[in-house]
Amino acid sequence: MYTSAYCPYCSNAEKLLSKKGITQIEKIRVDEDSAILKEMIEKTGRRTVPQIYIGDYHVGGFDDLRSLDLQGKLDPLLGIS
C-alpha cells in the first residue's frame, strides 16, 4: 500500500483490512521520497494515497477497497471464504 505519514484514508484502509484478519501490510511511504511518489503515479495513474494492491491487483484507494467489501468482492481477493 502506498501511503504517507498523515493519511486518514490510509488508516481507514488498514482498519478495514485488519478487521478481515490482514495484519501484514507492506507500506510504501510516498512522502519520504519523491522518486517513490513518481513511481506510484506512473504505476497507478493516481496522485492520492492510499493506493492499495492485493498481490498484483491494483484495488485503488480506500473508497475502492470499501466498495469491493460492500459488494462482497473483497473477501475472495483476500483469499477469505
Backbone as JSON Lines, residues from 0, in Angstrom:
{"i":0,"aa":"M","n":[0.85,-1.17,0.0],"ca":[0.0,0.0,0.0],"c":[0.9,1.23,0.0]}
{"i":1,"aa":"Y","n":[0.69,2.09,-0.99],"ca":[1.36,3.38,-0.99],"c":[0.64,4.26,0.02]}
{"i":2,"aa":"T","n":[1.4,4.93,0.87],"ca":[0.82,5.68,1.98],"c":[1.68,6.9,2.29]}
{"i":3,"aa":"S","n":[1.23,7.7,3.26],"ca":[2.02,8.83,3.75],"c":[1.82,8.93,5.26]}
{"i":4,"aa":"A","n":[2.59,9.82,5.89],"ca":[2.6,9.91,7.35],"c":[1.21,10.2,7.93]}
{"i":5,"aa":"Y","n":[0.58,11.25,7.46],"ca":[-0.75,11.57,7.96],"c":[-1.74,11.37,6.83]}
{"i":6,"aa":"C","n":[-2.52,10.32,6.96],"ca":[-3.46,9.98,5.9],"c":[-4.63,9.22,6.51]}
{"i":7,"aa":"P","n":[-5.73,9.9,6.8],"ca":[-6.88,9.22,7.41],"c":[-7.43,8.09,6.55]}
{"i":8,"aa":"Y","n":[-7.39,8.25,5.23],"ca":[-7.9,7.18,4.36],"c":[-7.0,5.95,4.42]}
{"i":9,"aa":"C","n":[-5.69,6.18,4.59],"ca":[-4.76,5.06,4.76],"c":[-5.07,4.32,6.05]}
{"i":10,"aa":"S","n":[-5.32,5.07,7.12],"ca":[-5.68,4.46,8.4],"c":[-6.98,3.67,8.29]}
{"i":11,"aa":"N","n":[-7.95,4.22,7.59],"ca":[-9.22,3.52,7.39],"c":[-9.02,2.23,6.61]}
{"i":12,"aa":"A","n":[-8.16,2.27,5.6],"ca":[-7.88,1.06,4.82],"c":[-7.23,0.01,5.7]}
{"i":13,"aa":"E","n":[-6.27,0.42,6.53],"ca":[-5.61,-0.52,7.44],"c":[-6.61,-1.13,8.41]}
{"i":14,"aa":"K","n":[-7.52,-0.31,8.94],"ca":[-8.53,-0.82,9.87],"c":[-9.44,-1.83,9.2]}
{"i":15,"aa":"L","n":[-9.87,-1.55,7.99],"ca":[-10.74,-2.48,7.27],"c":[-10.02,-3.79,7.01]}
{"i":16,"aa":"L","n":[-8.79,-3.71,6.55],"ca":[-8.02,-4.93,6.29],"c":[-7.75,-5.7,7.58]}
{"i":17,"aa":"S","n":[-7.51,-4.98,8.66],"ca":[-7.28,-5.62,9.95],"c":[-8.53,-6.38,10.42]}
{"i":18,"aa":"K","n":[-9.7,-5.78,10.19],"ca":[-10.96,-6.47,10.52],"c":[-11.1,-7.77,9.74]}
{"i":19,"aa":"K","n":[-10.47,-7.82,8.59],"ca":[-10.51,-9.02,7.74],"c":[-9.4,-10.0,8.1]}
{"i":20,"aa":"G","n":[-8.6,-9.65,9.11],"ca":[-7.52,-10.53,9.55],"c":[-6.19,-10.29,8.86]}
{"i":21,"aa":"I","n":[-6.12,-9.23,8.06],"ca":[-4.88,-8.9,7.36],"c":[-4.09,-7.91,8.22]}
{"i":22,"aa":"T","n":[-3.02,-8.38,8.8],"ca":[-2.22,-7.52,9.68],"c":[-0.85,-7.2,9.1]}
{"i":23,"aa":"Q","n":[-0.4,-7.98,8.13],"ca":[0.88,-7.73,7.47],"c":[0.63,-6.91,6.21]}
{"i":24,"aa":"I","n":[0.9,-5.63,6.31],"ca":[0.69,-4.73,5.18],"c":[2.01,-4.05,4.85]}
{"i":25,"aa":"E","n":[2.46,-4.21,3.62],"ca":[3.68,-3.52,3.2],"c":[3.3,-2.07,2.9]}
{"i":26,"aa":"K","n":[3.91,-1.15,3.64],"ca":[3.62,0.27,3.47],"c":[4.79,0.94,2.76]}
{"i":27,"aa":"I","n":[4.47,1.59,1.67],"ca":[5.48,2.3,0.88],"c":[5.17,3.79,1.02]}
{"i":28,"aa":"R","n":[6.03,4.51,1.73],"ca":[5.79,5.92,2.04],"c":[6.2,6.82,0.88]}
{"i":29,"aa":"V","n":[5.22,7.49,0.3],"ca":[5.49,8.39,-0.83],"c":[5.94,9.77,-0.37]}
{"i":30,"aa":"D","n":[5.72,10.09,0.9],"ca":[6.09,11.41,1.41],"c":[7.56,11.48,1.81]}
{"i":31,"aa":"E","n":[8.25,10.37,1.79],"ca":[9.66,10.36,2.19],"c":[10.62,10.38,1.01]}
{"i":32,"aa":"D","n":[10.1,10.14,-0.19],"ca":[10.98,10.04,-1.36],"c":[10.18,10.4,-2.61]}
{"i":33,"aa":"S","n":[10.57,11.48,-3.26],"ca":[9.83,11.93,-4.45],"c":[9.9,10.91,-5.59]}
{"i":34,"aa":"A","n":[10.95,10.1,-5.63],"ca":[11.06,9.07,-6.67],"c":[9.99,8.0,-6.47]}
{"i":35,"aa":"I","n":[9.67,7.7,-5.22],"ca":[8.63,6.72,-4.93],"c":[7.26,7.28,-5.3]}
{"i":36,"aa":"L","n":[7.04,8.57,-5.02],"ca":[5.79,9.21,-5.43],"c":[5.65,9.15,-6.95]}
{"i":37,"aa":"K","n":[6.71,9.46,-7.66],"ca":[6.69,9.41,-9.12],"c":[6.39,7.99,-9.6]}
{"i":38,"aa":"E","n":[7.01,7.0,-8.96],"ca":[6.77,5.6,-9.31],"c":[5.29,5.24,-9.13]}
{"i":39,"aa":"M","n":[4.7,5.69,-8.0],"ca":[3.3,5.4,-7.73],"c":[2.4,6.01,-8.8]}
{"i":40,"aa":"I","n":[2.66,7.25,-9.15],"ca":[1.85,7.94,-10.16],"c":[1.95,7.23,-11.5]}
{"i":41,"aa":"E","n":[3.16,6.85,-11.88],"ca":[3.35,6.14,-13.16],"c":[2.66,4.78,-13.14]}
{"i":42,"aa":"K","n":[2.73,4.1,-12.01],"ca":[2.19,2.75,-11.9],"c":[0.66,2.75,-11.83]}
{"i":43,"aa":"T","n":[0.09,3.73,-11.1],"ca":[-1.35,3.71,-10.85],"c":[-2.13,4.74,-11.66]}
{"i":44,"aa":"G","n":[-1.45,5.79,-12.12],"ca":[-2.15,6.88,-12.79],"c":[-2.87,7.79,-11.82]}
{"i":45,"aa":"R","n":[-2.61,7.61,-10.53],"ca":[-3.26,8.42,-9.5],"c":[-2.21,9.12,-8.64]}
{"i":46,"aa":"R","n":[-2.64,10.25,-8.05],"ca":[-1.72,11.06,-7.24],"c":[-2.04,11.01,-5.76]}
{"i":47,"aa":"T","n":[-3.11,10.33,-5.38],"ca":[-3.54,10.32,-3.98],"c":[-3.21,9.0,-3.31]}
{"i":48,"aa":"V","n":[-3.1,9.06,-1.98],"ca":[-2.9,7.85,-1.18],"c":[-4.12,7.63,-0.31]}
{"i":49,"aa":"P","n":[-4.4,6.39,0.03],"ca":[-3.61,5.21,-0.28],"c":[-3.85,4.73,-1.7]}
{"i":50,"aa":"Q","n":[-2.89,4.0,-2.21],"ca":[-3.06,3.2,-3.42],"c":[-2.78,1.77,-2.97]}
{"i":51,"aa":"I","n":[-3.78,0.94,-3.08],"ca":[-3.75,-0.38,-2.47],"c":[-3.63,-1.46,-3.53]}
{"i":52,"aa":"Y","n":[-2.73,-2.37,-3.27],"ca":[-2.57,-3.56,-4.1],"c":[-2.84,-4.78,-3.25]}
{"i":53,"aa":"I","n":[-3.54,-5.73,-3.83],"ca":[-3.66,-7.06,-3.23],"c":[-2.97,-7.98,-4.21]}
{"i":54,"aa":"G","n":[-1.79,-8.43,-3.82],"ca":[-0.94,-9.14,-4.78],"c":[-0.56,-8.17,-5.89]}
{"i":55,"aa":"D","n":[-0.79,-8.56,-7.12],"ca":[-0.51,-7.68,-8.26],"c":[-1.73,-6.88,-8.7]}
{"i":56,"aa":"Y","n":[-2.87,-7.11,-8.04],"ca":[-4.12,-6.44,-8.41],"c":[-4.2,-5.06,-7.78]}
{"i":57,"aa":"H","n":[-4.34,-4.03,-8.59],"ca":[-4.48,-2.66,-8.09],"c":[-5.94,-2.41,-7.74]}
{"i":58,"aa":"V","n":[-6.21,-2.31,-6.45],"ca":[-7.56,-2.05,-5.96],"c":[-7.93,-0.6,-6.19]}
{"i":59,"aa":"G","n":[-7.0,0.3,-5.91],"ca":[-7.27,1.73,-5.96],"c":[-7.11,2.32,-4.58]}
{"i":60,"aa":"G","n":[-7.98,3.26,-4.23],"ca":[-7.91,3.91,-2.92],"c":[-8.85,3.27,-1.92]}
{"i":61,"aa":"F","n":[-9.01,3.95,-0.78],"ca":[-9.86,3.41,0.28],"c":[-11.3,3.26,-0.19]}
{"i":62,"aa":"D","n":[-11.83,4.24,-0.9],"ca":[-13.21,4.14,-1.37],"c":[-13.4,2.91,-2.26]}
{"i":63,"aa":"D","n":[-12.41,2.61,-3.07],"ca":[-12.48,1.42,-3.93],"c":[-12.44,0.14,-3.1]}
{"i":64,"aa":"L","n":[-11.58,0.14,-2.07],"ca":[-11.48,-1.02,-1.17],"c":[-12.8,-1.25,-0.45]}
{"i":65,"aa":"R","n":[-13.37,-0.17,0.06],"ca":[-14.64,-0.26,0.79],"c":[-15.76,-0.72,-0.14]}
{"i":66,"aa":"S","n":[-15.78,-0.22,-1.35],"ca":[-16.79,-0.62,-2.33],"c":[-16.7,-2.12,-2.62]}
{"i":67,"aa":"L","n":[-15.48,-2.62,-2.79],"ca":[-15.31,-4.07,-3.01],"c":[-15.87,-4.85,-1.82]}
{"i":68,"aa":"D","n":[-15.62,-4.35,-0.61],"ca":[-16.12,-5.03,0.58],"c":[-17.64,-5.03,0.61]}
{"i":69,"aa":"L","n":[-18.25,-3.89,0.33],"ca":[-19.71,-3.8,0.36],"c":[-20.36,-4.67,-0.71]}
{"i":70,"aa":"Q","n":[-19.65,-4.9,-1.82],"ca":[-20.16,-5.75,-2.9],"c":[-19.87,-7.23,-2.65]}
{"i":71,"aa":"G","n":[-19.16,-7.53,-1.56],"ca":[-18.81,-8.92,-1.27],"c":[-17.67,-9.45,-2.12]}
{"i":72,"aa":"K","n":[-16.91,-8.55,-2.74],"ca":[-15.82,-8.97,-3.63],"c":[-14.44,-8.91,-2.98]}
{"i":73,"aa":"L","n":[-14.36,-8.32,-1.79],"ca":[-13.05,-8.17,-1.15],"c":[-12.56,-9.49,-0.55]}
{"i":74,"aa":"D","n":[-13.43,-10.2,0.14],"ca":[-13.01,-11.46,0.78],"c":[-12.38,-12.43,-0.21]}
{"i":75,"aa":"P","n":[-12.98,-12.66,-1.38],"ca":[-12.33,-13.56,-2.34],"c":[-10.95,-13.07,-2.78]}
{"i":76,"aa":"L","n":[-10.79,-11.76,-2.94],"ca":[-9.48,-11.22,-3.31],"c":[-8.44,-11.48,-2.23]}
{"i":77,"aa":"L","n":[-8.91,-11.46,-0.97],"ca":[-8.01,-11.69,0.16],"c":[-7.82,-13.17,0.46]}
{"i":78,"aa":"G","n":[-8.56,-14.01,-0.25],"ca":[-8.46,-15.45,-0.01],"c":[-9.25,-15.9,1.19]}
{"i":79,"aa":"I","n":[-10.26,-15.11,1.56],"ca":[-11.12,-15.44,2.7],"c":[-12.41,-16.03,2.16]}
{"i":80,"aa":"S","n":[-12.78,-17.2,2.7],"ca":[-14.03,-17.81,2.21],"c":[-15.16,-17.62,3.19]}
